[in-house]
Amino acid sequence: MTTSSEIDFAPGARVVGKWRRTPYQVERKLGEGANGKVYLVRRDRRWFALKIGFNTVDLQSEINVLKKLSQAAGDFRHFFVDADDAEINGSVHSFYVMRYVRGEPPDVFLKQSGQEWLDVIGLNLLRKLVNLHRQGFVFGDLKLENVLVSRYGQVELIDFGGVTRLGNGVKQFTEVYDRGYWNGGSRTADECYDLFSFAILCMQLLGSRRSCISPQLIPQNRSVELLLEELEADPAYSGCKMFLHKSLTGQFNSSLEACKDWQTLRITSAVLGSKSPCLPAEAGRWVAYGFAASLLMFGVALYIVWS
């Protein structure tokens, strides 16, 4: 019997649903996580991401979350596409299909497009978290590998294996992004848990040293104080040091408050004509357009959710 973890589809392979009989052609592997593998697939000239899970129960839980998010108004509407089983080498394996967005991890995108784009990426990522939290979930496993950035700094979250209902124990996390790893709080799913991970992600993208952000630290050396000392020591954080400080110490009441705070930093910087709080002054006109578009879409999204 072949287990799901042993399956590795080659480009050109066909995956056909056992019940719906919908065919998908595999183009390439997109990634592999703790609970499954994700492939870029094609159906009728349209591109999707197909995930085959290692554990049927865990995958079904993920499917249930995605279905709920897809039915609600907001960024995740129609994110979920299909779910079925496939017979592979005599065994039945579950999979689901979701929307595919072409993009790069944030660190790769910034290397290609310029560090000034972090302003826009940060706003769009916080906007995604606000939308997710309003639906009653936290992302849980927020890290560079689970974020894709496309043109004009648009952001998509991928791999929903760590999504957890508010108030429950976080299902899946990566140590260096985990609040509990730094002895900075519990692993109970709340909005500040995601904001802590967001701060670590920003530190990885901004910091010139990043000497303390390591999964190899022994337990007695892991502390939020160590991270705060890094904020003080590295001038690369100077512009958004207070925002990161509040995120790391759980001072935001909600992700919406954090999003507004980030937005205020950007607007204040633009009004004063100073350089970006986080980034160099030489932001191009496309960054300005992208940021303006992000503000507009954020306002529209909030209107749709609250109306």
N, C-alpha and C positions, 0 to 999 in steps of 0.2 A: 504494500500500500504506500502511495506517495503522499507525504504530508504537504500542507500548503507552504511551509517554509522551504521545502525542497524544490518547489516549482519555480522555474525561471524561464519565462516566455522569450523566445527569440523573435527578432523583428520579422514581421510577415505572418506570424502565427495567428490563428483565428480562435477567438473565444466566443462560444455560442451558448446563450442562456438555455438551461434545461427546460424551463417552464414557459418563458416568453418567446424563446427561439430567436432572440435578437442577436445578430452577429456583430462582433467587434474585431477589427484587425489591429494587431499590436504593431506600433511603430518603434518604440524603444522604452526602456525602463527609465522612470523619472526619479525613483528613489526607493529606499527601504528603511523601515523603522522597526520599533520593538514589536509591533503587532501586525505587520503586513508589508506587502510590496505594492508600489504604485507604478502603473504603466500609462504611457501616452497611447491612446487608441483612436481609431477612425471608424466612423459609421456614416455612410451617405454623405461624404465630403465634409463632415463635421468632426471636430476634434473634442475628445473627452479624456478625463483621467479615470482609470479603472484601478480599484484597489482590491486585491485578494488578501483576505485576512488569515492569520495563523490560528486564530481561535474563533470559532463560530459564535459563541456567546458574546465575546467582546465586540466582534464585528457587528452583530445585530444591535447591540447597545449604541454603537456609533451610527448605524443606519437610522435608528429611532430619533437620535438627536438631530441628524441632518434633515430628516423629513419634517421635523417640527420647525427648524430654522427656515427651511425652504418654503413653508406655507405662510410664514409671517412676513409682513412688510419690512423692507429694509435691505441691507447689503447682501444678505444670504438668500434672498427670494429666488426660487428655482435653481438653487445650487445643486440640489440632489436630482439625479436623472433617472436612475434605474437600479434595481437590485435583483439578483438571481443566483442560481447555482450553476456550476459547469462540471461536466464529467471529464476528468483528466486522468489518463492512465488508469482507468478503472475505478477511480475514486471521485466522490462528489465534493466540490469545494465552493464555498460561498464567496461572492464578490459584490461590489456595488460600483456604480458609475456616477461621477460628479462632473460639474463644469470644469473646463480646463482654461486656464489663463496663462498665456505665454509670458514668461518673465524670468528674472534672475534673483538670486538671494541678495539681500540689501548690500552686503559688503562687495559683491561682484558688480552690482549696479553702480555703486558709488565710485568704484575704481574706473569704470567706463565713462560715467557721465559727470562726475565731479562731486566733491564732498558737500557742496552747497545744497544738494538735493535732499539732504537729511531733514531739513525743515519740513518739506512737503511729505516725505515718507513718514516721519514721526506723526504728523497730523493725521494722515490717512490711516495709519495703524491704530492710533488711539480711537479714531472714529469707528473702526471695525470692532474694537473692544467694547465701546459704548453700546453698539448695536447688539453684540452678543450678550452683554450683561443685562440689557433691558429684556432679553428673552429668557433670563433666569439661569444663564450658564456662565462659567469662566472657561477660558481656553485651556489653561493648565500647563501645557507644554510649549509655551511661547519661547522661541529661539530663532536664531538666524536661519536655520535649515527649514523652518516651518513658515517662512514668509517669502513671498515672491513679489518682486517689483517690476511693473511694466512701464510703458511709455508715460511720461509726464508724472512719474512718481506714484502711479496708482498701485495699490497694495492688495494682495489676496492672501488669506490664511490657508494653509494646506495641512493635511494630516490631523484629523479631528479625533484621534485616538485618546487624547488627554482631556477632551471637553467634559466638564463635570458640572452637575447641577449645583447651584449656589447652596452652601451649607453642608455639602457632603465632603468627604475626604478626596483630595485630588487624586485622580486615577493614574496619571502618567506624567512624569516630569523629567527634566534633565538637570543633574545636580547643580551645575554652576549657576543656573537661572532660578534655582529653587530657594524660596525664602527660608525653608527649614534647614537647608544645607548651611546657610550663613547664620543660623541661630537668631533669625530675625522675626520669627513668628511661626505659627502652626502651618500645617499643610491642609487646613480647612479651606475649601473653595470660597473665596470672597473676592471682591473687585480689586482690593489692594494686593492680592496674590499676583494677579496679572500685571499690575502696575510695577511691582518689584521686578518681575522678569523683564518688563519693558525698559526699566532703568539699567539693568545689566546689559541688555542688548545695545542700548545707546552707548554705554561705557565701552563696549567692545568695538563699536564703530568709530567713536570719537577719540578714545584714549591714545596717547602717544607711547605709553609704557605698558598698561594692562598687566603689570607685573603681579598683581594680587588676585586677578580673576582667573583662578586655576582650579581644576577638579582634583589636583594632587595635594591640596592643603590638608594637613592633619587636623582632626576635629577641634582641638584646643586653639587652633589659629584661625578658625573661621568665625567671623563676626561682622556685623554691620559696621562697627567702628572701624574695622580695617578698610572697608569700602569707602567710608566717609573720609578717612585719612588720604586715600588715593584721590578723591575728588579735590582735596585741598592741595595735594602735592603736584598734580598734573595741570598745568595751565590750559591744556586743551579743553578742559571742562568749564572754564571760567564763565562762559556766557550762560550756560543752563545749569550751573552748579546747584542753585537753590531748588530748581525743579527736580533734579535727580535726588537731592537730599530728601525732599518731601516724599518722593516715590519709594525710596529705600527705607524710610522710617515710618511709612504707613500714615502720613499726615493728610492725605487726600480722603475726603469723605466718599468719593465715587470716581469712576473713570470719566464721567461727564465733567466733573470739576477739574480733573487733570487735563482733559482735552481743552477746556476753556483757558486754563492756565498756560498751556503750550501755545494756544492760539494768541493769547494776549502778549506773550513774549515776542512772537513774530510781528504782530501789529505794532507794538511799541518800538521795536527796532526799526521798522519801516518808516514810522512817523518821525522818529528822531534822526533818521538818515544815517544811523550807525550801522556797523556791520552786524550780520546775523548773530544772535546770542550764542549759537553753537558753532558757527561756521565762518569761513572767509567772506570778505565783503564783495568779492567779484562774482556775485550771483548773476547769471545771464538773464535775458528777457524771458526765455522759456521757463526758467524757474519761477519767475514772477507770475507768468500766465498759469503755470501748473498750480502754484499756491492759491491764486485767486479762484481757479476752478475748484480746488479742493474745499475752500471756504464755502463756495456756492453750493456744492454737492452736500457738504455737511449740513448746511442750513435746510436744504430740501429734504434730506434724510430725516432730520429731527422733526420737520413739519409733518412728514408722512407718518412717522411713528406715533407722534402725539395727537394727530388729527383723528 
